[in-house]
Amino acid sequence: MNASGVKGFYERYHVPLIAAKVILSLALFAYVVAKVSPGDIWATIRPADPGLILLAAALLFFSSLVGGWLWARLLQAQGVNIPFRKAASYYFVGLFFNNFLPSNIGGDIARISDASKHADNVSRVFSATLMDRLIGVLAIAFLALLASFASVDRFHLYAIYGMIALVFLVMLGLFVSVFHRRVLEAFEWPFRVIGARGIERAIARLMDDLHGYKGQGSALVTAIAASMLVQVGRIVAHYLVGLALGVRVAMGYYFLFVPVLAALVSLPISMNGLGVREGAGVVLFQMSGMTKEQAFTVPFLTYLLSVLISLIGGLIFVTRPSRRALQAMLEKKRGVREGETGDTQRRRIGS
């Protein structure tokens, strides 16, 4: 299949695939809710401690700020210098689109689109965003791997441990490949085979930019440390939500199960993980001793908090046109005043 064939396939089946994901998500969510019972879910949420809920929301907000700083640092390593305030706003807009578009990469596309205004080459922004994703998955897989070692004697969940180890090794392999340009050529080869020369050149440029991180050891170490902080923050936020609901289970369970949920949610089979998150949460968290209602509510309520925080990005996005219009209006008024001042001065000179 050549490049035009790939594009034609995507255009033909893009809408049906999104529709299938939406239907699957809603069906899974409805099934899980019916199994748990809406009344029981509300009875679990109603006595929640608002102070702990707010603390969890604040931690998620802080984690997002660190995530924005981390992305800005990776962009800087590619020669794309964006002030933290702008990078953070772009990051929150990305979070908004991740939650409100039926695609798992909608937010990344928005971030790349915004940041590319500050770059002479969009490939540099794309590579920084891709590295951000890669380091994020690597960090959360590493935390889950540590939790697996601590849990292996208590829970014989060998399939889950195996999946965590596999994801970690794959992500580690991809990360290490960045330092070896000849290994990165493997990503260009499929497009060379199908004759998609334009795509092959774009991928080659992207691989060159990724390989550029080889000389950015300080940036990568800082990014990994920041990513670990982000992932720990999100895991602890789940724990705080559990405490708010009266759940008293060890934090280690969250370090084991939240990364597994994150991996399942990232699979492109549902609309932003809706239904998959709740179903898997019920299965996993019941193993820690939670009731069925608690196992559903903890990840779902944490997700709702993250959605509410992402609305900051939506507010930033919708206020952009009005802000530009206001700026244009002010500049127009300034121009009119300068013109009037010039006319006045010319009349005085003429008189």
N, C-alpha and C positions, 0 to 999 in steps of 0.2 A: 504494500500500500504506500503510495507516494504522499507528499505533503498535502496536496489538494484533497486526496482521499481521506486523510486523517481529519482535515478541517471539515469536509463534507459530512463525515460520520458524526463529528461533534455537533455540528449545526442541526443535523437531522434528529439526533437522539438526546440533545441537551435538555429540552423541556420535559420529555417523557421521563427521563432519569430523575430530574428534580421532583416531578410529581410523584414518582414511585417512592422516593425518599420521604416526602411529606406524608404520604399515605401510611407507609410503614411506621414512621415515628408516631403518628397519631394513634394508629392501631395498637402499637406496643404500649404507649402511655395509657390508653383507655383500658387495656387488658390488665396492666399492673394496678391501676387505681381501683378497678373493679375487684381485684383479688384482695387488695388491702382494705378497701371500703373508705369512701370519702369522709364519712362520719368519724371513723377512727383516726384518720389523718388529722382532721380538725381538732379532735380531742387531744392529740399529741402536741399540736402547735399552740393551742390556746394558752396553756400555762407557761409558755416559754419566758425565760428571763430576758427582758428587753435590754438590760445592760450588757449581758454577754453577747446578744445578737448585734448590738451596736459595736462592741469590741471586735467581733468577727468581721463586720463590714469595714471597720477602720483598718484592720489588718489586710483585707483584700485590696482596699484602696492604696495602702502603703506599698503592697506587693506590686500593684500596677505601676506606681510611680517608679519603683526600682526597675521594673521591666522596661519602662520608657527610657530610663537612664542607660540601661544595659544596651538597648538597641542603638541609642545615640552614640555610645562608645564604640560599638562595632562599625557604625557608619563612619565615625571619625577615623578609624583605622583604615578605611577605604578612601580617605581623602574627602569625605562628604561631611562638612562641618555645619551642624544645625544646633542652634541654641536649645538648651534643655527644655525651656518653656514650649517651644514649637514642637520639638520631638515628642514631648509628653502629650501634647494636644493631638498630634498625629496618631500616637499610640492608642489613646482613648477612643479616637474615631475608629481605629481598627478593631478595638474591642467591641464597639457598638455594632459594627457590621458583621463581626463574627457571630454575634448573638441574634441578629435580626435578619440575616440573609440565609437562605437555605443551602449555603455552601460553607464548607469548613475553611476555605481559603479567602473568603470575601474580605475579611479584615486585613489580610496580608496584601491583597491587591490595592486596597484603599491606602494602606501605609506606604506602599511603593509609589503609588501615584502622587501622594503628597510630598514625600521626601525627594522624588526625582526632580522637583522644581529647583532643588539646591545642588543638583549634580550635573556634570557635563555628560554623564553616561548612566543610563538607567540600570545597566548591568551591575554597577557598583552597589546601588541600593538593593537590587535583587539579591546579590550575594550576601550582603549584611543581614537582610531579613531571613534568608535561608540559614545562615549561620546562627542567627538568634533562635530559630526553630530547632535546629540540630542540637545546640547546646542545652536548650530547655528540656528536650526529650531525654538527652543523655543524663542530665542532672536528676530528673525525677526517676529515671530507671536505676540510677546509682543508689538513690535513697531507698527505693523499693528493694533493691538487692541486699542492702544492709539489713533491712527489716526482715527479709526472707531468712537470712542466716540466724537472726534472733528468734524466729518463729518456727523453724523447721522441726524442733523437738516437740513443740506443742501441737502444731497443725501439720498434718501430712498432706498438704495441698501441693503435691508434686507437679501437677499440670500448671498451676499458677506460678510456682517457682521457676519452672522450666520456661514459661513464656516471658517472665521478667528477665531471666538470664539471657534469653535469646534476643530480646529487644535491646538490652544493654550492650551485648556483644556487637549487634548490627550497628547501633548508633556509634559505639566506640570505633568500629571499623571504618564507618563513614567519616568520622572526625579525623582519624589518623590518615585517611586517604588524602585529606586536604594538603598534607605535607609532601605528597608524592604526585607530581604532575602526570607521570606516565600512568599511574593508577586511575587518575581522573579521566583519562582518555576513554575508559570503558563506558562513560556516560555519553560520549559523543558517537560511539560506534553504531548503536541502533539506527540513528538518524542518517548516518553515512550509508548504511546498508539499504534503507528504503529510498535513498536518493533525495532526502530532504536537506539539500545543501544549505539553504538559508537558516533552517533550524539548527543544523550542525554547527554553523559558524557562530550563531548566538550562544549555543551551549558551550562552545570552545571559549568564547569570551568570558562567559560566566565562570567556567572552570579556572581560567587564568586569574580572575578576580579572587576566587576562593583560595587559590594557591598563594595569593599575595599575603594571606594571613600567616604564612610560614614565618615571615619576618616580623610578626606582630605578637610575640610571645607575651608581653606585658598586657596587651589588650585582651588576649584570650584567657589568661589567668584571672584577670579582673572580671571578665564576662562570666566565666564558670562560677566564680565565687558569688557574684550577684545573682546568677541564675539559681544557684543552690538556695540563696536567701529567699528568692521569689517562691520557689517550690515549697520550702519549709513553711513559709507564711501561708500558703494556700492550704497545706495539710493541717496546720494548726488552726486555721479558720474553721475547717470541718470539725475539729475537736471542740472548739468553743461553741459551735452550734449544737453539738451533741450535749455539752454541759448545760446549755441553755434549755434543752428539752428534758433535762433530768437524766441523761444517759451517763452512766458511770462505767466506762470501759477504758482500758489502758490506751495511751496515745500510740503505742506501737502498732496497734491494729490499723490505725489511720495511715501510718506510714507504709503499711503493707497494701491496704485496699484502695486508698485514694489514687495512687499511681496506676493500679490496674484499671480503675474506672476511667482515668484520663486516657489510657491507651485504647480502651474500648470506644470511648466517645470520639476519639480522633479518627476512627475508621469511617470511610465515606459511604456508610450504608444508611444513615439517618439524617434528620434535620438537626444539626448541632447537638447530636447525642440524645435528643428527646426520646424517651421511651427506653433506649438502651441504658442510659445512666440510671434510671429508676429501677428497671428490672434487674440489672447487675448489682445495684446497690442493695436490693432486698436479699439477693442470694448471698452476697459477700458479707455484709455487715451482720446478718443473722448468725454467722459463724462466731462472731465475737461476743454473742450473748444478748444482742439487741432484740427487741420485739420486731415483728414484721412491720409495724407502723413506724417505729423509730428508724429501722433500716431504710425505709422509703424516704422518710422526712429529712433525715440529716443531709444526704447529698442533694436532695431537691431544694431544700431551703437555702443551702449554701449556694446552689446555682442561681436561685432567685436573687440573692444578695449580689452576686457578681453581675447579673443582668441589670439590677438597679444602678450599680456603680458605672456600668458601661453607658448608661443614659447620659452621663456627663459628656461622653464622646458624641452622642446624638445631638445634645444641646450645642456643642462646639460646631458640629457640622451644619446644623440648620441656621445658625447665626452668622455663618460666613458670608452669604450673599448680602444680608442687610448691613454687615460691617463694611463690605466693599462698597456698597451703594452709599453709605454714610461718608466713607472716605472720599469717594468720587465727588459727592455733593460739597464736602468741605473744600476740596481742591478747586472745584468750580467757583465757589464763592470767593476763595482766596484769589483766583485768577481775575474774577470780576473786580474785586477791590483793588488789585494791583493795576488793572487797566484803568479804573476810575482815577486812581492816584496819579498814574502817568498822564492822563488827559488833563487833570487839574494842573499838574506841573507844566505841561506844554502851554496851557492857556495863560498861566502866569508869565511864562517866558515870552509868549507872544504879545502880551499886553505891556 
